[in-house]
Amino acid sequence: MDLKSKVKQNKFTVGIIGLGYVGLPLALEFANKGIKVIGFDLDESKVKKINSEKQSYIKHIPSDKIKSAVNKNTLIATSDFSKLPEADAIIICVPTPLNVNREPDMSYVINTAEVIGKYIRKGQFVSLESTTYPGTTDEILLKIFESKGLKAGKDFYLCFSPEREDPNNEKYSTSTIPKVLGGVTKQCTEIGKLIYEKVIVKVVPVSSTKAAESTKLLENIFRSINIALVNELKVVFDRMGIDVWEVIEAASTKPFGYTPFYPGPGLGGHCIPIDPFYLTWKAREYEISTKFIELAGEINTSMPEYVVNKVYHALNENKKCLKDSKILLLGLAYKKDIDDLRESPSLKLIELLQDEGAVVDYSDDYVNTIPRLRKYEFSKKSVKLTKKNISKYDLVLLSTDHSYFDYKFIFENAKIIVDTRNAFKNFLGKKLYKA
C-alpha cells in the first residue's frame, strides 16, 4: 500500500523527533485521533515519563492526555532511532538556538537529518518544523537524503511546516492554528497536506520550502520589531513622565490601523529572541544588511539592563544600595502561566543583579527549581509567597505576571516593588515603580 492510501485510511504511523513544547502536543493530536505515534527523544526521563509513568512533564499539558494515548497503544516513546523505518511520516521538532556569536546553531537539525538519512526508506514523508533560515530544508535535509540515492517527490517526500505553538493559549491549540506547508515538489506538498489535515483544522500550502521557512520568520520578526518599538517608547516616555501603558490603552481604542504590543523586561521564548537573527545571518550571504531586525534585537536585548537600572534607582530613593540588597524576583518563566524557561529575561535579570552584588531569590509555582540550562546554572528553589517571606526582602521585582499571584497581598507586604508588566496598575504608592 502506498503512503497516500495509508494516510487516507488512517493506517500510517507518525514518528516525531523531539518531545518538547512543540513535539509532544503534536504527538498527542495524532495519537488521540487514533493514529499510531512513535515519539523519539534522547532524554530518557521523557521516555520514562510517557511509557511507564504516563505523566506529563510540561505543566500546561494534562497527564490525562498522555495516559489516554498510551493506554490506547497510539503513543509510545523511545530513544532508539533504529525504529525510524517503522514510521511512515517523520516530523522533526528539535531546537534551533543561537551560538555564542548569535549565529544559527544548526547542529540539532544536521544531526537529526543524518540519523534519518541512515534509516530513511522509500515511501517515507519527512517534515521539518524547527524554525530556521530560508534554504535549510533544501540545502541540508534534501542534500543528505538524496545522497542515499533516493529522489524527492518520487522515492520520499520532504516538506517544511513551521511550528506555531503558543503554550497555554486558551483561544488556540495545536489543532486549531492554521498550518503553513511548503514541499520540495508538488507531490511532497500534496502528501504533507493529507497528513497534517488529519489533525490540523486548516493547512495552508505555499509554493516552496523557502516560502514556508520565510513565513515563520516574518511572523516573529513582525512581533520582535513592534515589541522593540514599545520598549523604546517606554524608555522615552518614562523620561518624559508619561505612562506608556496608559498611552497603549488609549491608542488601542482606534478600531483600525493599530495593533497593540506591550513592553516588558526583555524577550523570552524560543522564537522571538532567536528567529530574526536566522534571517540576519542568511541575508549576509546576499550582501544585505537587515537594519530593522538588528536594531530591534539591540533594543530588546538591552531591556534587562534597563530594568536593573530601575531597581538601582528604586533602592537608592529608599536609601538602599543594590549591593547586598535582598531581592525577590516574581516569575521565572518567559511568559505568564507556563513553565517554559527558554530565553527567559528573568534568568538574565538574576545574572545581572547578582553580578552587582545583590542577593536574589525567585518565586514561581510553575518552576520549583531551576534546572541546569545552556547559558545559566543557578542553584535556587522557588520561595513561597507568605507575608513573612515577602516582607524580608528589600525589593520585589515582578518579571512574569502569572495569574495566580495575589497582587494585593504582595503590594501590602512588599517594601519596594518594581513592576515590569503593569500588573500593579490598580495600586498606588511611593513604594511602586514601573520599569
N, C-alpha and C positions, 0 to 999 in steps of 0.2 A: 504493500500500500504506500503510495507517495505521500509526501508531507501535507499537501493541500487536502487530500482526502482524510488523513488522520486528524487534521485540525477541524475540519467541518464536522467530523463525527465525535469530537472530543476524546479521541483515542491517542493523544500525544502527551509526551512528558516534557515538562519545563525544568531546566536547570538554571538556578540563579546563583551567580558567584558574588559573594559579599552579602552577608545577612545583617546589615546595619540599618540605619534610618531610612534608606531607600529600598534595599533588597528585601528586608523582612516584610514590610507592608505589601509589597508587590507579590511576594511568595504566598502570603495569606489570601490575597484576592484570587489567585489562580486555584489554590488548594480548596478554598471554600466554595468554589464553583464546580468542584468535583474533578478538577484536572490535577493529575499527579505532579508533585513538585519535589525535586531534589535540591536542597539548599547546600551550597558549598561555602565553607569558611575555614580559614586556618586556625581560628580561635576555638580551641577545644571546649572552652567553657560555654560558648554559644551552642555548640553541637550538643553538649550535655543538657543544657537548659531546655532545648527543644525536644530531644529524643527521650530523655529519661525523666526529667522533672516536669516537662510540658508547661514551662513557665516562661513568661516574657521577661526580657532584660532591658526593655525600653518602656519607660513608665506610662506613656500615653497609649501603648498597645496592650489591650487586655489579655491576660493569660488564657482566658476562656477561648479566644480565637485560636490560639496555638493548640490548646488541649483538644478542641473540636477537630482541627485538621489532622493532628497526629492520630487521634482515635479513629478517624475515618480512613487512615492509611493514605491520605492525599499529601502529606508533608513528612519528609524525612531530611535530617541534616547530616552532613558528613564532611570530613576534611580530606577524604580520599578522592583525588581528582581523576583517578583512573576510571571512575564511574561516569565521566563525561559522555562517553559514547551512548549511554543509556538515555540521554536527553535528546529530544528532537529539536527543541528550541533552547538556546543558551543565552541568558541575559546577564550582561556584565554590569555590576553595581559596586565598583571599587573606588577608593578615594583618588582624587587628583589634586593634591596640595601644591603649595609653592615651596621651593627650596630656600635656603638661607639668603640667596641673592634675589628672591622674589621672582624667580623664573619657574616655569612649569616643571613639576616633578612627575614625569610620565612612567616612573618605574613600576607602579602598580598595574597600569594598563599594559605596558610592554610585557611584564612577567606573566600576566593573565593570558594575553594573546599567545605567548609562546607555549604555555601549558595547553591551551585549547588546540593550538596547531599540532601539538604532539598527538592529540587524540581525535582530532576532527575527522568526521566520516562523511561520505556522500549523503545528501538529503537533509543535512542539518541547517538550522537557522541560527544566526548569531546576531545579537543586538547589543550595542554599547550604549549605556545610559549615563556614564560618568561625564560630567561637564568638561569640555576641553576646547582646544583651538580648532578653527576650521581646517580640515585636511587630515585630522588624526585617523579617522576610520579608513580612508583610502591609503594614506601613507604608511600606517603601521599595521593595522589588522589585515587589510586586504593583501598587502605585500607578504605578510607571514603566512596567511592561509593559502594563497595561490602558489607559494613556493613549494607546497606539498603536492603540486600537480593537479589541483582542483580549480575549476573555473566558476567565479561568482555568477549567480543567476542561472547556472546550469547544474553544477555539482553541489553547490551550497548557496546559502542566501545570507547576505550581510547588510545590516542597517545601522543607522544611528537614530536613537529616540531619546531625547534628553529627559531626565527625571524632572518632575515638577512637584516634589514633595514639600509640604508646608506642615511640619509636625504640629499636631494638636489643633489644626484649623477646624473649627466647629462647622464651618459652612461647606468646605470642600474636603474630599478624601481622595485617596489614590484612584479609585474607580470613577469619580465624578469630575476629575480635572481632565479636560481635553488633552490628547497626547499627539505631539508633533512627531512625524516619522519620515525619514529620508533613506532610501535604499541605494545601493551601488548600481543596481539596474532596476528596470520597471518590475521585473519578476520578483526581485528582492522586496521592493515596496509592497507589492501585492500580497506576498506571503506574510510579511510583517504586519500588515493591516488586518489580515484574517486572524492572526494570533492575538494581537493586542485587543481587538474588538471583543474577544471572549470575556474581557474583564473591565475594559475602559469604555465609558459612555460614548466618547467620540474620538476617532483617530483622524488627525489632520495630515494628509500626505503632502510632502514638498518634493521639489524636483531632484534633490541630491542629498548626500550625507553632509556636504558642506553647508547647504542651506539650513539643514536641521541643527547642525552644530552652531551656526551663527545665530539662529533663533534664540537659543538658550542664552547666549552671550548678550544679545540685545536686551532681553528681559531683565537681566541682572545689572547690566551697565546702566540702563534707564533708572533703576532704583538707586544704584550707587551714586550717580550724579545728582539726583534730586535730594537724596539724603545729605550729600555733601553740601548742597545749596542751603538747606535749612540749618545744618550745623554751622556753616559760616555766618548765616544771618543771626543765629543765636548769639554768637560771639559779638557781632557788630551791635545788635540791639541791646545786649546786656550792657555794653559800654555806654550806650545812649540812655539807659534806664528804661528800656522798653521790654515788656514781657513777650517773648517770641511765641509762647503758647497761646496767648490772647490773640496775637496777630494771625496765627494759623487758623484758630477757631473762627475768627471774623472772615478771613478770606474764604473759608470753606462754605460760607453761605452763598457764594456765587454758584449758580446752577450749571455753568458751562465754562470751559476753558481753564479750569483749575482742578488739580488733584492734590489733596493734602498729603504731605510727607512729614515725618516727625523727627526731631533731633534726639540724640542720645549720647551715651558715654563713649561711643565708638561702634564699629560694625562687628557683628558676630555671625556665626553660622558658616557652613561650608561654601556657600555660593557668593554672596555679595562682596566679602572682603577679598576673594580669590579670583573669581571668574574674569573680571575685567582685565587682569594682568595677563591672562592667557591670550587675549586678543592683542594687547600691547606688545607682547613678546613676538607673536606671529607677524604683526604689522611691520616690525623692523626688517623682516626678510624682504619686504616690498619697499623698503626705504621710506616708510610713512611714520610720522610721529603722531601719536594719539594724545594730543594735549589735554582734551577734556577729561579723558579717562584717568590720566596720570595726575592731573590737578585734583580731581575728586578723591583719588586714592590718598594723596598727601593730606587733604583736609580731614578725611575720615580717620586716617591713621593717627592724626595729631590730637584727636578728641580726648583720649585718656590723659594726656599731659594737661589739657585744659581743665579737666575735672580735678586733677591733683592740685593744680594751682588754686582752684576754688576752695578745696579742702584746706590748703595752706592759709588762705585769707580768712576763711571762716574761723579757724582756730586762732589766728592772730588777733582778730577782732574780739575774741573772748579771752585774750591774754594767755594763750596756749601756744606751745611750739609743736610743729609737726613731728620733730624728732622725739621719740619716746612716748608719743601720744598713743592711746589705745583706740583703735578704730574698728567698728563693726560694719562690714560690707553686707548689704542685703541683696541676695540674689546672685547666684553664680552662673546659671545657665545663660546662653546668649539671648534668649527671649523668654517671655513670661510663660509659666505653666508647663514647661517641659524640662527634661533632664539633660539636654544636649549642650555640651561644653565646647564644641568645635569653634575655635577662633573667638571665644567669648571675651569681650572687653573687660569683664570682671577680673579675669586672670591677669591681664596686663595691669589693671589698677592695683591689684595686690602686689605685683612685682615692683611697680613704680613707688608705691607707698613704703614698702619695706626697704627699698633702696635709699629712701630718705630718712630711714631710722624709725619709722612708725611700727607699732605692734598691731598686726592686722589679723582679725578673725572674720569669719563669714557665717551667714545663716541662710540655708536653703534646704527645705524639706525634700526637694527633688534630687539633691546631691548630698548624701550623708557624709561621704568622704571624697576627697579629691584624688582621683586615680593618677597614675603616672602618665603624663602626656608628652607629646613630641617636643614641645617647647618649654614645658613647665614641670617642676617636680616639687609640689608643696605637700608637706605633711600636716594636714589640717582636717578637723572634723566640724560639721555644722553645729552652731551654737543655738540652743533653744531660746525662743524669744519670751523670756519671763521678765517681769518687772525688775527683778534684781540684776539679771544679765544685761538688759538694755541700759540701765542707769549707771552701770560701772564703766561704760565706755565714754571717752571724751567726745567722740563724734560718731554718728551713724550715717553711712553713705549708702544711699539707695542706687543700685546699679540696674537691677532687673525687677520690674514691678509685678511680681507674682500676685495672682488674685487672692490667694489665701492670707496674705499679710493683713493684719489688723492695723491699718494706718493710724486710726485714732489712738489706739493703745500705744503704738510706737511713738507717736507725737507727744503723748502725755508723759512718757518716761525717758525720752532721749534728752541729753543735754544740748546737743547741736545736731542738726540734720542738714545734709547736703543731698538735694533731690535732683537726679538727672533725668527723670521721666515724668515730671509734673504730677506725680501720684499724690502729693500732699497739697494739691491745689485748693482744697476746701479748708485748709488750716492756715492761720496767720500767726506770726510771732517773730520776734527778733532772732530766735534760735534756728529759723528755717532759711536756708539758702538754696537758690536754684542754680544748677550747673548744666 
